[in-house]
Amino acid sequence: MTIEQTVEIPVTRRIFLDLPQNLPPGKARIEVRVIPAAEVPPLSLMDLYGSCAGEDTLEAYFERKRADKMLEAERFNPRFNEPDA
């Protein structure tokens, strides 16, 4: 049996196969050949410029991490909430 299908390859490079119901279960040999539909020119750094516009900043990331550490300390460190002597 030969099954041929054209698929769009996502950035994750993961595809899933739905096999026909009349295919018997058990061991089988599967062959996958990838034949690119078109050659894609390589990206330059300038092609990527601005591609992360509107994304989170590094400072905002570190601020969230600091807040997470404070919450963790309050929750799991019993001495955190003790008054200073």
C-alpha positions, 0 to 999 in steps of 0.5 A: 500500500502506498500513501502519499500526502503533501503536508505543511511542516510546522516550525516544531517539525512534528507531523502526525499520521492518520492511517487508513482504517483498512490498514491491519494493525501490527508491525509495518515498515514505514518510509518517509521521504522529504522532498522540499516543495521549494528552496527557501533562501537563508535568513540574514540577521536583518531579516530577523530585526524587529521580529520580537517587537512587543515581546517581553523585556529582559528586565520584566523577566527578572522582575517576575523572577524576583517576585516569584522568589519572594513568594517562595520565601514567604511560603516555604521559609518559616523564618522569613516572616519573623520580626527582627530581634 
